[in-house]
Amino acid sequence: MEHVEFNKDLIEFLNSSPTPWHAVSTMKSRLDAAGFQQLDERDDWSLDRNRGYYVIRNGSSIVAFRTGNKDVSTSGIRMVGAHTDSPCLKVKPNPELRRKGYFQLGVEVYGGVLLNPWFDRDLSLAGRVTLLDEAGEVQDVLVDFRKPVAFIPSLAIHLDREANSNRSINAQTDLPPVLMQVPEDDTTSFADLLSQQVAAESGIKARKILGYELSFYDAQQAEFVGLRNDFVASARMDNLLSCYIGLQSLIHTSGDEAALLVCNDHEEVGSMSAEGAQGPFLTAVLDRWCGAGKARAIAHSMMISADNAHGVHPNYLDRHDENHGPVLNQGPVIKVNHNQRYATNSRSAALYRHISDELGLPHQTFVVRSDMGCGSTIGPLTAGNLGVTTLDIGVPQFGMHSIRELIGAEDGFTLFRVLAEFMQREKVF
Ligand SMILES: [Zn+2]
């Protein structure tokens, strides 16, 4: 039952990564422990063969790679991509709301949040704070309140008799979480609360809070679920599961081949940012690594874009094409969309199936119903930017973009085994 150990470590990874900044910081510690060296984009780089490096941009995106022992222009790079962000509720810049003595915070909806499950949850708060410290320096600090500090109560059914048939959610008026009760003349500012939290967590005294990006998250920890532990439930499975699988694949493989993992922020809002997959981050790293040999290196390379897929829901069977309904625990899902919402082509899919077959592991294939629109991933963006042959794949899950998502306990480990083999494979094409 190797997948049990794998999932226990996954659970730890998920619990320590409530935001993209925390996810990158978790990945950084694991890369450091594995002997990878951090590179700063402001410095001159001189890269050695047979070494591991990583580059972080904005604290929320990361490119980690192993240089291998060959000339990349003739042997290529085995690349895996994923995204660090998940849909959530972010605190507004001037967030304080006081009504009937309740202290609440205004929130902005980030990405395609499935809003209903956010009600009646024990919510915590985490993210990045930028402050002026006592020495007069501006610095970034990560904060994570960890314990439940807020709640979005449902309206009782007695006050809305149509709640089960007809309730819709107004994101402006229905979502502000309640944090505490305060006296009439209260003047608490959110910045004060943040300063206290920063001091308690890291001992840093803030002269002034200058900015922040903070999001609420479910304080309930990730966990095995099911009578026979068939499943793992957690927030942010989409797409920290793929970040974790990619990271494990990179760290636990070695050999002569060059391999790379890119985890971008901002996929859930279209990826167009300095650190998003539509931005120049990965290209900039490859330019500096491969130099004049980059075009040839890309032609020898392949990218596997890993992002979760929709498992067919037993209560909603008609939402999937009858021949393309992935089932949890029956293998990772090759995602096909010939309109290029997914970057998979028949060659990249074939290579995956071939490796997976060699290892005796299961795989499935998804194509959306012809009368429905299709989601997308960083796959087509990276393929379009770099010109690299790309595969879109992902572990099937339930409840995508809910505050708590469910995967099969076996699929993550299966995908890890195939990606690990891919990363050290001598010949891709
Ligand atoms: Zn995703």
Residues whose N, C-alpha, C, O or C-beta is under 5 A from the ligand:
A	BS01	ZN	D238 N239 D307
